[in-house]
Amino acid sequence: MAEMTFTDDNFEEEVLKSELPVLVDFFAEWCGPCKMLGPIVEELAGEYDGKVKIGKLDVDANPTVAGKYGVQSIPTLIFFKGGEEADKVMGFQSKEALKEKLDSLV
């Protein structure tokens, strides 16, 4: 499954009610580090297909969810399990660092 697009409208259904753990990449189109992180997140979406739901949320287009979770700098990645925030990292992350966090959720 390719990475998903999360929005203010589908966040509750796709993230908070998900039976799988979820990784949400909070980003913006104009953000340089976000563009560097994008391909890594896409690769992880393929590698963790069926185990973790992975997707992006554009903070400019979806300010409600970003505000609710206190996203003030991007990229911010929040890991959810059972509808609750399980972990959060800010700034560019290596694929290995993200895999460690994902492995701890599955």
Secondary structure, DSSP 8 states (H G I E B T S, - for coil): ---EEE-TTTHIIIIIT-SS-EEEEEE-TT-HHHHHHHHHHHHHHHHTTTT-EEEEEETTT-HHHHHHTT--SSSEEEEEETTEEEEEEES---HHHHHHHHHHH-
